[in-house]
Amino acid sequence: MLTMPEHHNFLKEYAAWRMENPHPTHKLYFEYPAPMELLNQVLMAPVAKSSLKQPYLNSDNQYLSPKDKKAWYLDEKAMLDAFCQTV
C-alpha cells in the first residue's frame, strides 16, 4: 500500500474518504434551467476514456519515417464507441 504524502496541500481526510468511497454518487450543486439543461447532462456524463492506436506501425509506405510509423494517435472512433456504451 502507498503511504500518504506529507505535504501541506495534501488532504489526508479526503484521501481516506475516497478509499472508503471509490465510486461516490455524483450530484449537481447547481442545475441549469430549461434553455441550458443540456449542460446538466454533460456535467453528469461519465468521464470518457482515452484510447490510442498506431495505424502505421506495420505500414509499407515508403514516405513514412520509422518515427512516424511508431507514432501513437488518439483513436476517436474507439473513444466515441466506448462513451456511447456507458451513456
Backbone as ProteinMPNN parsed JSONL, in Angstrom:
{"seq_chain_A": "MLTMPEHHNFLKEYAAWRMENPHPTHKLYFEYPAPMELLNQVLMAPVAKSSLKQPYLNSDNQYLSPKDKKAWYLDEKAMLDAFCQTV", "coords_chain_A": {"N_chain_A": [[0.845, -1.183, 0.0], [0.438, 2.269, -0.649], [2.058, 5.014, 0.958], [0.748, 7.878, 2.663], [1.182, 11.132, 1.292], [3.342, 13.658, 2.642], [2.586, 16.571, 2.632], [1.671, 20.012, 2.712], [-0.461, 20.695, 1.094], [-1.846, 18.393, 0.68], [-4.707, 16.583, 1.428], [-5.41, 14.512, 3.856], [-7.739, 13.476, 4.978], [-9.579, 13.6, 2.886], [-8.429, 11.783, 1.098], [-8.652, 9.425, 2.613], [-11.446, 9.254, 2.746], [-12.015, 8.869, 0.024], [-10.883, 6.375, -0.326], [-12.615, 4.829, 1.153], [-14.932, 5.287, -0.257], [-14.91, 4.515, -3.248], [-16.398, 4.874, -5.579], [-18.224, 7.307, -5.588], [-21.577, 8.658, -5.473], [-22.62, 11.074, -7.738], [-23.748, 14.433, -7.633], [-25.321, 17.284, -8.864], [-24.402, 20.526, -7.903], [-25.53, 22.886, -8.714], [-28.26, 23.246, -10.814], [-28.858, 23.76, -14.204], [-31.294, 25.871, -15.786], [-34.188, 25.307, -17.998], [-33.535, 26.359, -20.748], [-30.837, 25.748, -20.945], [-30.466, 23.139, -20.128], [-29.156, 20.966, -21.184], [-26.527, 21.169, -20.414], [-26.564, 20.169, -17.82], [-26.764, 17.434, -18.276], [-24.355, 16.99, -19.614], [-22.49, 17.61, -17.622], [-23.002, 15.576, -15.82], [-22.335, 13.314, -17.176], [-20.386, 10.314, -17.669], [-16.795, 10.163, -17.347], [-14.877, 10.301, -20.261], [-12.927, 7.678, -21.662], [-9.596, 7.594, -22.751], [-8.304, 6.364, -25.802], [-5.698, 4.847, -27.575], [-3.928, 4.429, -30.691], [-1.841, 2.817, -33.178], [-1.725, 3.392, -36.216], [0.021, 3.171, -38.403], [1.986, 1.351, -37.876], [2.707, -1.17, -39.025], [2.974, -0.448, -41.649], [3.819, -0.303, -45.124], [4.442, 1.973, -46.398], [6.599, 4.022, -48.075], [7.063, 6.683, -47.629], [6.758, 7.258, -45.013], [8.508, 7.851, -42.084], [10.563, 5.864, -39.818], [10.029, 6.831, -37.264], [7.527, 8.068, -37.615], [6.001, 5.818, -38.192], [5.918, 4.553, -35.743], [4.459, 6.257, -34.21], [1.929, 7.317, -31.901], [-1.59, 7.76, -31.896], [-4.67, 9.414, -31.055], [-7.521, 7.407, -30.771], [-10.261, 8.205, -31.961], [-12.705, 7.089, -32.811], [-12.916, 4.662, -31.355], [-12.969, 5.744, -28.811], [-15.362, 7.225, -28.875], [-17.207, 5.166, -29.33], [-16.883, 3.657, -26.957], [-17.692, 5.558, -25.084], [-20.376, 5.968, -25.832], [-21.44, 3.5, -25.155], [-21.411, 3.605, -22.396], [-23.218, 5.542, -21.742]], "CA_chain_A": [[0.0, 0.0, 0.0], [1.181, 3.525, -0.702], [1.959, 5.869, 2.142], [0.173, 9.198, 2.392], [2.187, 12.186, 1.146], [3.495, 14.619, 3.739], [2.64, 17.904, 2.031], [0.613, 20.854, 3.294], [-1.615, 20.753, 0.183], [-2.491, 17.093, 0.605], [-5.75, 16.436, 2.435], [-5.464, 13.092, 4.223], [-9.132, 13.091, 5.225], [-10.213, 13.359, 1.586], [-7.875, 10.53, 0.577], [-9.271, 8.336, 3.373], [-12.846, 9.17, 2.312], [-12.041, 8.273, -1.316], [-10.577, 4.95, -0.185], [-13.84, 4.21, 1.643], [-15.973, 5.511, -1.27], [-14.206, 4.606, -4.536], [-17.324, 5.288, -6.642], [-19.297, 8.077, -4.954], [-22.649, 9.136, -6.338], [-22.431, 12.488, -8.05], [-24.945, 15.252, -7.62], [-25.024, 18.656, -9.27], [-24.614, 21.567, -6.897], [-26.421, 23.847, -9.357], [-28.863, 22.712, -12.036], [-29.187, 24.8, -15.176], [-32.716, 25.89, -16.172], [-34.62, 24.693, -19.257], [-32.841, 26.642, -22.014], [-29.472, 25.216, -20.949], [-30.463, 21.9, -19.348], [-28.201, 20.025, -21.768], [-25.313, 21.254, -19.602], [-26.726, 19.256, -16.685], [-26.445, 16.091, -18.758], [-22.923, 16.964, -19.921], [-21.75, 17.592, -16.367], [-23.229, 14.305, -15.137], [-21.885, 12.208, -18.025], [-19.138, 9.701, -17.192], [-15.567, 10.642, -17.976], [-14.502, 9.498, -21.425], [-11.622, 7.027, -21.577], [-8.753, 7.811, -23.927], [-7.822, 5.172, -26.487], [-4.612, 5.151, -28.506], [-3.695, 3.443, -31.75], [-0.679, 3.014, -34.042], [-2.253, 2.942, -37.501], [1.049, 2.996, -39.423], [3.048, 0.528, -37.314], [3.119, -2.202, -39.991], [2.77, 0.098, -42.988], [4.931, -0.376, -46.087], [4.522, 3.277, -47.06], [7.981, 4.477, -48.076], [7.132, 8.095, -47.25], [6.678, 7.353, -43.559], [9.762, 7.566, -41.383], [10.369, 4.911, -38.712], [9.407, 7.556, -36.148], [6.102, 8.232, -37.935], [5.34, 4.512, -38.11], [5.757, 4.196, -34.331], [3.703, 7.312, -33.524], [0.63, 6.992, -31.315], [-2.65, 8.718, -32.191], [-5.932, 9.161, -30.372], [-8.482, 6.625, -31.539], [-11.52, 8.888, -31.678], [-13.852, 6.2, -33.004], [-12.988, 3.752, -30.205], [-13.364, 6.548, -27.658], [-16.779, 7.537, -29.018], [-17.954, 3.912, -29.128], [-16.862, 3.325, -25.528], [-18.51, 6.547, -24.362], [-21.799, 5.712, -26.133], [-21.861, 2.298, -24.427], [-21.586, 3.916, -20.98], [-24.304, 6.521, -21.538]], "C_chain_A": [[0.889, 1.245, 0.0], [1.012, 4.299, 0.594], [1.406, 7.226, 1.732], [1.286, 10.236, 2.259], [2.191, 13.123, 2.357], [3.662, 16.011, 3.144], [1.464, 18.718, 2.55], [-0.619, 20.962, 2.388], [-2.385, 19.447, 0.105], [-3.467, 16.932, 1.761], [-5.952, 14.949, 2.741], [-6.892, 12.613, 4.44], [-9.861, 12.791, 3.913], [-9.719, 12.037, 0.996], [-8.492, 9.334, 1.303], [-10.727, 8.154, 2.952], [-12.95, 8.507, 0.944], [-11.715, 6.775, -1.263], [-11.817, 4.194, 0.298], [-14.967, 4.285, 0.612], [-15.33, 5.623, -2.656], [-15.097, 5.075, -5.692], [-18.48, 6.078, -6.025], [-20.374, 8.473, -5.959], [-22.484, 10.638, -6.516], [-23.767, 13.208, -8.077], [-24.536, 16.671, -8.01], [-25.322, 19.619, -8.131], [-25.617, 22.592, -7.416], [-26.96, 23.206, -10.625], [-29.272, 23.857, -12.938], [-30.659, 24.725, -15.55], [-32.925, 25.396, -17.604], [-33.835, 25.114, -20.504], [-31.439, 26.024, -22.09], [-29.376, 23.884, -20.205], [-29.564, 20.817, -19.931], [-26.889, 20.031, -20.977], [-25.396, 20.353, -18.374], [-26.34, 17.83, -17.086], [-24.954, 15.954, -19.056], [-22.114, 16.844, -18.639], [-21.895, 16.263, -15.621], [-22.776, 13.094, -15.956], [-20.595, 11.609, -17.466], [-17.942, 10.251, -17.958], [-15.203, 9.715, -19.121], [-13.111, 8.918, -21.234], [-10.858, 7.271, -22.87], [-8.3, 6.469, -24.484], [-6.765, 5.605, -27.498], [-4.493, 4.054, -29.545], [-2.4, 3.805, -32.485], [-1.063, 2.541, -35.446], [-1.18, 2.64, -38.554], [2.171, 2.065, -38.976], [3.574, -0.508, -38.31], [2.948, -1.75, -41.435], [4.029, -0.055, -43.845], [5.111, 0.939, -46.835], [5.944, 3.825, -46.934], [8.139, 5.931, -47.652], [7.022, 8.318, -45.743], [8.032, 7.002, -42.944], [9.506, 6.515, -40.305], [9.703, 5.569, -37.497], [7.906, 7.713, -36.383], [5.344, 6.911, -37.82], [5.066, 4.109, -36.666], [4.898, 5.188, -33.56], [2.344, 6.798, -33.04], [-0.351, 8.113, -31.618], [-3.879, 8.386, -31.349], [-6.866, 8.393, -31.297], [-9.873, 7.164, -31.222], [-12.723, 7.97, -31.809], [-14.01, 5.248, -31.814], [-13.431, 4.505, -28.956], [-14.857, 6.859, -27.701], [-17.629, 6.293, -28.782], [-18.014, 3.539, -27.647], [-17.726, 4.291, -24.72], [-19.998, 6.276, -24.589], [-22.304, 4.466, -25.396], [-22.108, 2.603, -22.953], [-22.76, 4.848, -20.727], [-25.642, 5.88, -21.657]], "O_chain_A": [[1.969, 1.247, 0.592], [-0.034, 4.245, 1.24], [1.577, 7.662, 0.594], [2.238, 10.217, 3.038], [1.163, 13.338, 3.0], [4.761, 16.565, 3.155], [0.388, 18.175, 2.8], [-1.706, 21.288, 2.866], [-3.468, 19.402, -0.478], [-3.108, 17.119, 2.924], [-6.588, 14.227, 1.973], [-7.22, 11.471, 4.12], [-10.656, 11.855, 3.833], [-10.51, 11.262, 0.457], [-8.82, 8.332, 0.668], [-11.194, 7.023, 2.815], [-13.84, 7.691, 0.709], [-12.224, 6.0, -2.074], [-12.044, 3.052, -0.102], [-15.86, 3.437, 0.609], [-15.218, 6.729, -3.187], [-14.595, 5.614, -6.678], [-19.599, 5.571, -5.947], [-20.103, 8.606, -7.152], [-22.237, 11.371, -5.558], [-24.783, 12.652, -8.494], [-23.524, 17.188, -7.537], [-26.364, 19.532, -7.481], [-26.446, 23.103, -6.664], [-26.19, 22.678, -11.427], [-29.938, 24.8, -12.511], [-31.22, 23.632, -15.625], [-31.969, 25.107, -18.323], [-33.488, 24.229, -21.285], [-30.917, 25.803, -23.183], [-28.306, 23.539, -19.702], [-29.241, 19.849, -19.242], [-26.218, 19.004, -20.884], [-24.374, 19.825, -17.936], [-25.677, 17.117, -16.332], [-24.359, 14.913, -18.777], [-21.162, 16.066, -18.572], [-21.0, 15.872, -14.872], [-22.832, 11.965, -15.469], [-19.797, 12.32, -16.855], [-18.076, 10.741, -19.079], [-15.218, 8.494, -18.972], [-12.22, 9.584, -20.706], [-11.421, 7.164, -23.959], [-7.957, 5.555, -23.735], [-6.927, 6.611, -28.188], [-4.895, 2.912, -29.322], [-1.929, 4.941, -32.423], [-0.757, 1.409, -35.822], [-1.456, 1.916, -39.51], [3.208, 1.997, -39.635], [4.786, -0.694, -38.414], [2.796, -2.574, -42.337], [5.152, 0.051, -43.35], [5.862, 1.0, -47.808], [6.433, 4.061, -45.829], [9.25, 6.362, -47.344], [7.177, 9.441, -45.263], [8.618, 5.967, -43.261], [8.358, 6.295, -39.918], [8.913, 4.938, -36.794], [7.106, 7.516, -35.468], [4.187, 6.887, -37.403], [4.094, 3.406, -36.39], [4.633, 4.983, -32.376], [1.707, 5.963, -33.682], [0.019, 9.287, -31.599], [-4.102, 7.233, -30.979], [-6.976, 8.712, -32.481], [-10.569, 6.657, -30.342], [-13.66, 8.055, -31.015], [-15.121, 5.053, -31.321], [-14.18, 3.972, -28.137], [-15.541, 6.768, -26.682], [-18.657, 6.361, -28.108], [-19.068, 3.15, -27.142], [-18.411, 3.883, -23.782], [-20.792, 6.345, -23.651], [-23.483, 4.395, -25.05], [-22.924, 1.937, -22.318], [-23.248, 4.93, -19.6], [-26.664, 6.551, -21.516]]}, "name": "protein", "num_of_chains": 1, "seq": "MLTMPEHHNFLKEYAAWRMENPHPTHKLYFEYPAPMELLNQVLMAPVAKSSLKQPYLNSDNQYLSPKDKKAWYLDEKAMLDAFCQTV"}
